Amino acid sequence: EHGVRVYGFHGTSHAYVARTAAEQLGKAPHACNLITAHLGNGASISAIQDGRSVDTSMGFTPLPGLIMGTRSGDVDPALIFYLSARLEMPLAEIDALLNKRSGLVGICGDNDLRDIEARVAAGDEEAKLALDMYAYRIRKYIGAYAAALGRVDALVFTAGVGENSSLVRREACCGLDLLGIALDEEKNQAAVRGRSGPIHSAKSRVAVLVIPTNEELEIARQVVDLLAPAG
Ligand code: AMP
């Protein structure tokens, strides 16, 4: 009645990297089970079964799911009632708080992973907490989506953070050996600034791929498909 549904966002990016991952795996898209992590200033992760997205971490709005640059991602919904009742915070302010002043910036004051990484290297505790929480949330979703899919052919990292931060990729995959996910740290560190490719080790049962997203190309391809004469 009110158009409330789980829309999900970053769909063109997830579609592009899923299509490219299938090509790199040498499989038909409909034969692939993938987990695609779009980690930019906004971030979402998607479970793709037989080439179709069956779950994604954003929802009715881009607020839920992963910790982002300025968005909280998942929080207890009762937090909103609490802030409203206890602090008499107006709803518009809670909205701005969760969307614009939470996430990485809320935890440590910076929302750019480059600045956070530099602070972590200098021993800054708040920046380390932000990075740990950020990576933990990604790990948690990878585990949940692996359980939802049953079989995972590849885990894909894309967007500003996913394509450039070997530290985030390492932390996000840390301890996922039980899911058959193991990185080759040399390959992981080499896949930055436009250099893409597989970053998993020989013993990994799941391929881990860094694929630069290309939403413009995906949109163009979908327009061409739409305009193609039927039949
Ligand atoms: P996007 O929204 O995909 O343009 O991603 C932007 C975000 O990517 C920035 O806010 C940074 O946090 C992150 N980013 C870009 N370059 C790097 C880098 N070299 N290392 C770590 N994070 C990066």
Residues whose N, C-alpha, C, O or C-beta is under 5 A from the ligand:
A	BS01	AMP	L39 G40 N41 G42 N111 D112 L113 R114 A159 G160 V161 N164 S165
